[in-house]
């Protein structure tokens, strides 16, 4: 499921907010040819935002989906009927909005989005101008609650569509970052093994679990996991206190491979600073015990 929305996709959604429409009428209202409209509807179907029903005589009837993200778009449009939302919600806007839904600083936001910094500047300028994103103490955040609801539901819809065929025990979303534990033998190619499972392949001594931990990003681009990210992911997914000494021991044995500054960065990136501080404190405690021996 593609992350961003085009102007024409948003324009079609706006029309459907007032009720079901025949494809031929949408084509005339929006002044776009039938084949182009067909491609737009196909993309919106792929995002579970619309439903297209076949009609033999009148042609296809296009409906707004009843799913949460489609209905929250309707509420967003109805709250801003004259705002021309296609001008500031299209392009890379959804990527930026999902990434900024956790009150992010610009540098952190730039590291999260898939677009370039110049594009990020342009998108933010439009969102500031629309009054839906604000800045305070250098932090960037969504100020409009209806937009925040749509952004959250849209991100969750991508997660649900991506994981619907998997048997999973845990799914955690942190902005665009998704962590999942699953015992499915086959996962999408853009999933990356992470957490305890990744660390076990790199020297961590632990008992294998029925469920494996994976990371994926909402943009569908496969990421290379490093030591620091795997540790942060393990902390997020940890359900038992025994994981802390395991991770502490692993870090102590692999100090030359683990970058402390990057460990702090990924802790902030994945909103796990408190657990990381506990882990680092445990390392200090174990080192003191070792010095006493």
C-alpha positions, 0 to 999 in steps of 0.5 A, spaced: 500 500 500 503 506 497 504 511 503 502 518 499 496 520 496 496 524 489 492 530 488 487 527 483 486 521 489 484 526 494 479 530 489 476 523 488 475 522 495 472 529 496 467 528 491 465 521 494 464 524 501 458 527 499 455 520 496 456 514 492 458 516 484 458 513 478 465 513 475 462 516 468 459 522 473 466 523 476 470 523 470 465 529 468 465 533 474 473 532 475 474 533 468 479 527 467 478 522 462 476 515 463 482 511 463 486 516 468 480 515 472 480 508 472 487 508 474 486 513 480 480 508 482 485 502 482 490 506 486 484 508 491 482 501 492 489 498 493 489 503 499 482 500 501 479 507 501 474 506 496 469 500 493 468 500 486 461 496 484 460 493 477 453 496 474 452 493 467 448 499 464 450 505 468 457 503 469 461 502 475 458 505 482 464 508 486 463 508 494 467 511 499 470 505 504 467 504 511 474 503 514 476 507 519 481 511 515 476 513 509 471 515 514 476 519 518 478 522 511 471 524 510 471 527 517 477 531 515 474 534 509 467 536 512 471 540 517 475 543 512 470 543 506 473 550 502 480 548 504 483 545 498 486 540 502 489 536 495 494 542 495 497 540 502 495 533 503 498 530 496 505 529 494 510 527 500 505 530 505 502 523 508 510 521 509 511 527 513 505 527 517 506 520 519 513 521 521 511 528 525 506 525 529 510 524 535 512 532 536 519 531 532 525 536 531 527 537 524 533 533 524 529 527 526 524 528 522 529 529 516 532 522 518 525 519 518 522 521 511 523 518 504 523 525 501 529 530 500 530 536 505 528 541 500 522 537 499 521 536 506 521 544 507 516 545 501 511 540 504 512 543 511 511 550 508 504 548 505 502 545 512 504 551 516 500 555 511 494 551 512 494 551 519 494 544 520 502 543 523 505 548 528 512 549 531 514 550 538 521 550 541 523 547 535 518 541 535 514 540 529 507 537 530 500 536 528 495 541 531 489 539 527 485 533 531 481 531 525 488 531 521 491 527 526 486 522 527 486 521 519 493 520 519 493 515 525 488 511 522 491 511 515 498 509 518 494 503 521 490 501 515 497 500 512 499 496 517 493 492 517 493 491 510 501 489 510 500 484 516 493 481 515 496 474 512 501 473 518 500 470 524 502 474 529 503 475 537 505 483 537 505 489 533 507 495 535 507 502 531 512 508 532 510 513 527 512 509 520 516 504 524 513 497 525 515 492 529 512 485 529 513 478 532 510 472 528 511 465 527 509 465 520 514 462 515 514 467 510 514 474 510 514 480 505 521 481 502 521 488 505 521 485 513 528 485 516 529 480 522 531 484 528 531 484 536 533 478 540 533 474 533 538 478 529 542 479 536 542 471 536 545 471 529 551 475 532 553 472 538 547 473 543 546 467 547 539 466 548 533 460 547 530 461 541 523 463 541 517 460 537 516 467 534 521 471 530 521 479 531 521 483 524 522 491 523 518 494 517 517 501 515 511 504 512 514 506 506 515 499 504 523 500 503 527 494 506 532 497 511 539 494 514 538 493 521 545 494 525 547 492 532 544 499 535 537 498 532 536 491 534 538 492 541 533 498 541 527 493 538 529 488 543 527 493 548 521 495 545 519 488 544 521 485 551 516 482 555 520 479 560 525 482 565 531 477 563 532 480 557 535 486 560 541 482 563 542 478 556 542 485 552 547 488 558 552 482 557 551 482 549 553 490 549 559 489 554 562 483 550 561 487 543 563 494 546 568 495 540 562 494 535 556 498 538 556 506 538 554 509 544 552 515 540 548 511 535 545 507 541 542 514 544 540 516 537 536 510 536 533 510 543 530 517 542 528 515 535 524 509 537 521 512 544 525 507 548 530 512 552 527 510 559 528 502 557 535 504 554 537 508 560 535 502 565 539 497 560 545 502 561 545 503 568 545 495 568 551 495 564 554 500 569 552 495 575 555 489 572 561 492 571 562 495 578 561 487 580 566 485 575 571 490 578 570 488 585 572 480 583 
